[in-house]
């Protein structure tokens, strides 16, 4: 009898679908498949057995769906183009192409401000002393009260952070060792290493001075965007730039780059 019950259970688990299981038909199919004779006590007992098993499976299914839905995870994705978005606390995020963030909207405002990043994003975090803001990726984690920073988790083996304003605590995911970074500082986390490495930041000798030597255009646009507090994009970022700009306006720099590299650059606030 025990073997029969196990066979019944395996059969129901394999074939059960919500609002699809006809217990009478399923019982007949099962009997025919396993050459089981009709029970003298009538089919009612088997029907009840199937119904009970089906109800149990349905209950587990409903509970799993409820728990998943109740979490209320919100995900925002940028595909071919950058995406600007506001989090529930009015913190601003600019997602770079092919990047995404997700957060638990049920807990974000009431419990903790945590976001999970895939790819690369720039954050402008609203200050809240009671609830620090945490942005984490596969390799690294940034913890702040309120600041502006860029977190790049787009590579498989290395993550980078660049602090544009304020102060952040930067760690490798799951590790206790942290570094404190302030405005203008950069650091990286390399896969397999426990502590972030603070990188040497090139210091501009005077306001508006930029030196680029065979630099990828995307990196050029990122540096100019941070300095002038705008967002620059180009229709082709596969090119490299060698140039020296001294005390020029951003519009002049854009015009020169467009002529030299034959690209179109768009500027947004």
Protein Blocks (a to p, Z undefined) as FASTA:
>chain_A
ZZmmmmmmmmmmmmgcghkacfklmmmmmmmmnopacdfkbjklmmmmmmmmmmmmmmmm
mmmmmmmmmnopacdddfkbccddddfkopacdddehiacdddfklmmmmoccdddehja
dddddddfklccddddfkbccddfbdcddddfkbfkbccdddfbhjdddddehiabdcdd
dehiacdddehiabdcdddddddfbghiacdehiafklmmmmmmmmnopacddfbfkbcc
ddddehiafklmmmmmmmmnopaddddZZ
